[in-house]
Amino acid sequence: MPFLFKQERRKKLLMIANKGSLGNIIFVAAFLFLILVPTTNSLILYTATIVITPQQIITISDPDSATMLVAITAESGADSSATTSADILNLLVDDDTITGGKIIYNHPGNNKDVCHWYRLNSEPSDYFKVEIRVYFSALEVIPYDWRIYIYQSNADNINTGYYIDGSSSATGWTTIDVSSIIDQLDGQGFMKIRLISSMSNRNKGKIITVSEMEWILTS
């Protein structure tokens, strides 16, 4: 009889222990539910905020103006220091991907450069992303290294401290994100960049031809 008593007592103790464990599980589950629900609601609200503000992308198939600067020191010279300049806007908006305007570093004969500038009369701060697309119809060396400078507010001098380097290994369209430098013209009501050949031995005396140009603006 003492043995049976111990067995029954042991069963009761086990049952009490099991109930205690179940109570703990219910308590933990309820606690997690209280924590997760507010977090889940905040995520839903955050997602809704993103959905109701879609991006707007505008492609402008031609700049307001475009000019080829001839016999200039492309990395530092002002537009007004070029020996000659030529309006190339019509060449860049005629849907002709063969003819265009050349860019060259260290032109044979005068040791000067030929480069382009492109201008759009839109306020840079209205957009969080600004890109340009250029169609390279000819590259005399591959890869061809290029550089883009942003202009100062006087629209004549480039800002030599702000530029983007890149290279192209084939003819065709190249998209260049200029957002990181275009904000230097915030508040000026226009955007203007200079596209030049990088000053490298590989590029020396070699021509790259641009036949089309576009601006892509994302707000």
C-alpha positions as CSV (number, residue, x, y, z in Angstrom):
1,M,0.0,0.0,0.0
2,P,2.7,2.5,0.7
3,F,4.1,1.7,-2.7
4,L,0.7,2.4,-4.4
5,F,0.4,5.7,-2.5
6,K,3.8,6.8,-3.8
7,Q,2.8,5.9,-7.4
8,E,-0.4,7.8,-7.2
9,R,1.3,10.8,-5.6
10,R,3.9,10.7,-8.4
11,K,1.2,10.8,-11.1
12,K,-0.5,13.8,-9.5
13,L,2.8,15.6,-9.3
14,L,3.5,14.9,-13.0
15,M,0.0,16.1,-13.9
16,I,0.6,19.3,-12.0
17,A,4.0,19.8,-13.7
18,N,2.4,19.2,-17.1
19,K,-0.3,21.8,-16.4
20,G,2.4,24.2,-15.3
21,S,4.3,23.7,-18.6
22,L,1.1,24.2,-20.6
23,G,0.4,27.4,-18.7
24,N,3.9,28.7,-19.5
25,I,3.4,27.9,-23.2
26,I,0.1,29.8,-23.3
27,F,1.7,32.7,-21.5
28,V,4.7,32.8,-24.0
29,A,2.4,32.5,-27.0
30,A,0.2,35.4,-25.7
31,F,3.3,37.5,-25.0
32,L,4.6,36.9,-28.5
33,F,1.3,37.8,-30.1
34,L,1.2,41.1,-28.2
35,I,4.7,41.9,-29.5
36,L,4.2,40.8,-33.1
37,V,0.9,42.4,-33.8
38,P,2.0,46.1,-33.5
39,T,5.1,45.3,-35.5
40,T,3.1,43.7,-38.3
41,N,0.7,46.6,-38.4
42,S,3.6,49.1,-38.7
43,L,5.0,47.1,-41.6
44,I,1.7,47.2,-43.4
45,L,1.4,50.9,-43.0
46,Y,5.0,51.4,-44.3
47,T,4.4,49.3,-47.4
48,A,1.2,51.2,-48.2
49,T,3.2,54.4,-48.0
50,I,5.6,53.1,-50.7
51,V,2.8,51.9,-52.9
52,I,1.0,55.3,-53.1
53,T,4.1,57.2,-54.2
54,P,5.1,55.7,-57.5
55,Q,8.1,57.0,-59.4
56,Q,7.6,59.2,-62.5
57,I,10.2,58.8,-65.3
58,I,10.5,61.4,-68.1
59,T,12.6,60.8,-71.1
60,I,13.6,64.0,-73.0
61,S,14.8,62.9,-76.4
62,D,16.8,66.1,-77.0
63,P,18.7,68.6,-74.9
64,D,17.7,72.3,-75.0
65,S,21.1,73.1,-76.4
66,A,24.3,71.2,-77.3
67,T,27.6,72.5,-78.5
68,M,31.0,71.2,-79.6
69,L,33.9,73.0,-78.2
70,V,37.0,72.9,-80.4
71,A,40.6,73.6,-79.4
72,I,40.0,73.8,-75.7
73,T,41.7,72.4,-72.6
74,A,38.7,70.2,-71.8
75,E,39.6,69.4,-68.1
76,S,39.8,73.0,-67.0
77,G,39.0,75.6,-69.7
78,A,35.9,77.7,-69.8
79,D,33.6,77.5,-72.7
80,S,34.6,81.0,-73.7
81,S,38.3,79.9,-74.0
82,A,37.6,77.5,-76.9
83,T,39.0,78.6,-80.2
84,T,35.8,77.8,-82.0
85,S,32.5,76.2,-81.1
86,A,29.7,74.7,-83.2
87,D,26.0,74.1,-82.5
88,I,25.4,70.3,-82.8
89,L,21.9,70.1,-81.4
90,N,20.4,69.1,-84.8
91,L,22.9,66.2,-85.1
92,L,21.9,64.8,-81.7
93,V,18.1,64.9,-82.3
94,D,17.7,63.7,-85.9
95,D,17.4,59.9,-85.1
96,D,20.5,59.3,-87.2
97,T,22.8,57.0,-85.3
98,I,25.7,57.3,-87.8
99,T,26.6,61.0,-88.2
100,G,27.4,63.0,-85.1
101,G,30.0,65.2,-83.3
102,K,33.4,64.0,-82.4
103,I,35.2,64.1,-79.0
104,I,39.0,63.8,-78.8
105,Y,41.8,64.3,-76.4
106,N,45.1,65.9,-77.6
107,H,44.1,66.6,-81.2
108,P,47.0,66.1,-83.6
109,G,48.4,69.4,-84.8
110,N,47.2,71.7,-82.0
111,N,47.5,69.5,-78.9
112,K,44.1,70.7,-77.8
113,D,40.9,68.9,-77.1
114,V,37.4,68.6,-78.6
115,C,34.5,68.1,-76.3
116,H,30.7,68.6,-75.9
117,W,28.4,70.3,-73.5
118,Y,24.7,69.5,-73.1
119,R,22.2,71.7,-71.4
120,L,18.6,71.2,-70.2
121,N,16.5,74.1,-68.8
122,S,15.0,72.2,-65.8
123,E,15.5,72.6,-62.1
124,P,17.8,69.8,-60.8
125,S,16.2,69.7,-57.3
126,D,12.9,68.6,-58.9
127,Y,14.4,65.2,-59.5
128,F,16.0,62.6,-57.3
129,K,17.7,60.8,-60.2
130,V,19.1,62.4,-63.4
131,E,20.7,60.3,-66.2
132,I,21.9,61.0,-69.7
133,R,21.9,58.5,-72.6
134,V,24.4,59.0,-75.4
135,Y,24.7,57.0,-78.6
136,F,28.4,56.3,-79.4
137,S,28.5,55.6,-83.2
138,A,32.3,55.2,-83.4
139,L,35.2,54.4,-81.0
140,E,38.7,54.5,-82.4
141,V,40.0,52.7,-79.4
142,I,38.4,50.1,-77.1
143,P,37.6,50.6,-74.3
144,Y,37.3,54.3,-74.7
145,D,37.5,56.3,-71.4
146,W,35.4,59.3,-70.9
147,R,34.6,61.8,-68.2
148,I,31.6,64.1,-67.4
149,Y,31.9,67.4,-65.5
150,I,29.2,69.5,-64.0
151,Y,29.2,73.2,-64.6
152,Q,29.3,76.1,-62.2
153,S,26.3,78.4,-61.8
154,N,27.8,80.9,-64.4
155,A,27.3,78.1,-67.1
156,D,30.7,78.9,-68.6
157,N,33.2,77.2,-66.2
158,I,33.1,73.6,-65.2
159,N,33.3,72.6,-61.6
160,T,36.6,70.6,-61.7
161,G,36.0,69.0,-58.3
162,Y,32.8,67.2,-59.5
163,Y,33.0,64.6,-62.3
164,I,32.1,61.0,-63.2
165,D,34.5,58.7,-65.0
166,G,33.5,55.8,-67.2
167,S,34.3,53.8,-70.3
168,S,32.6,52.2,-73.2
169,S,33.6,49.0,-75.0
170,A,31.2,49.0,-77.9
171,T,29.1,51.3,-80.0
172,G,25.5,51.9,-79.2
173,W,23.6,53.5,-76.3
174,T,25.3,54.2,-73.0
175,T,23.3,55.4,-69.9
176,I,25.2,57.5,-67.4
177,D,23.8,58.4,-63.9
178,V,24.8,62.0,-63.2
179,S,22.7,62.3,-60.0
180,S,25.8,62.5,-57.7
181,I,27.1,65.7,-59.4
182,I,24.0,67.4,-60.8
183,D,22.9,68.7,-57.4
184,Q,25.7,71.2,-57.6
185,L,23.3,73.2,-59.7
186,D,20.3,73.0,-57.4
187,G,18.4,76.2,-57.4
188,Q,19.9,77.4,-60.7
189,G,17.0,76.3,-62.9
190,F,19.1,74.5,-65.4
191,M,21.4,71.5,-65.9
192,K,24.6,71.5,-67.9
193,I,27.3,68.9,-68.3
194,R,30.5,68.6,-70.3
195,L,31.4,65.2,-71.9
196,I,35.2,64.8,-72.6
197,S,37.7,62.2,-73.5
198,S,39.7,61.1,-70.5
199,M,43.3,62.2,-70.5
200,S,44.9,58.8,-70.9
201,N,47.6,57.6,-73.2
202,R,45.2,55.0,-74.7
203,N,42.9,57.8,-75.7
204,K,45.5,60.2,-77.0
205,G,44.6,61.4,-80.5
206,K,41.7,58.9,-80.7
207,I,38.1,59.9,-81.6
208,I,34.8,58.9,-80.1
209,T,31.6,60.1,-82.0
210,V,28.3,60.9,-80.3
211,S,25.3,60.9,-82.7
212,E,22.3,61.0,-80.3
213,M,21.7,62.3,-76.8
214,E,18.8,62.1,-74.3
215,W,18.0,63.2,-70.7
216,I,16.2,60.8,-68.4
217,L,14.6,62.4,-65.3
218,T,13.1,60.5,-62.3
219,S,11.0,62.3,-59.8
